[in-house]
Structures are given as structure tokens and as C-alpha cells.
Amino acid sequence: MFAENTAPFLADFTVTASFIAFNGSQSQTYDAEVIFDQPEGEVIGGRALSENYTILYRTADLPGLVNGVSITVNGVEYEVIDAKTVGDGVFSRAALEL
């Protein structure tokens, strides 16, 4: 188990994210601080390339965040298209699309 406090790692770079996890007829809202990566789109020959929105978050803060669910990041709603744990599982990364 990871014993270090991860809060300082996130402190200067985070925005708020929230999503609703459903378990049968019950639901629970989860709110967390996440690092949001929103690279600028690159335009080549008049065509825009992919935006590649991602979030990095403590896995325990957003349990049940899986592909296909909606998540609101900094007031904008996205769909999770690829959620994976990173390394030892303390953090996870999710690719998002508008």
C-alpha cells in the first residue's frame, strides 16, 4: 500500500471533477481534485488534429470511473473513453471526449 501523502502532488495543478456512479437503483456522486490536461489542438493543412483531453486522479477518489460514463471537469461535461490505473494503482488516468 502506498503510504505517502499525495495531496502535495496535486495541490498546485488541480481543477474539480465530479461524476455519478450507479449501482443498481442507487447512485452516489463523487467529487475530486484532478489534473486536467487540455492540449491545444494542432492544425495542419487546415485540418484540426485530436484534442486528447485527459485527467490524472487518485484512484480512490473516483471509484467506479469507467469507460462510457460522463464526468464533469471544471464545469464541462465529458465522456470517459479510456480509464486506466497508472503504475502501482494509486493514480489513474482517463482519456475524455466532449
C-alpha positions, 0 to 999 in steps of 0.5 A: 500500500502506498503510504505517502501523502499525495495531496502535495502532488496535486495541490498546485495543478488541480481543477474539480471533477465530479461524476455519478456512479450507479449501482443498481437503483442507487447512485452516489456522486463523487467529487475530486481534485484532478489534473486536467490536461487540455492540449491545444489542438494542432492544425495542419493543412487546415485540418484540426488534429485530436484534442486528447483531453485527459485527467490524472486522479487518485484512484480512490477518489473516483471509484467506479470511473469507467469507460462510457460514463460522463464526468464533469471537469471544471464545469464541462461535461465529458465522456470517459473513453479510456480509464486506466490505473497508472503504475502501482494503482494509486493514480489513474488516468482517463482519456475524455471526449466532449 
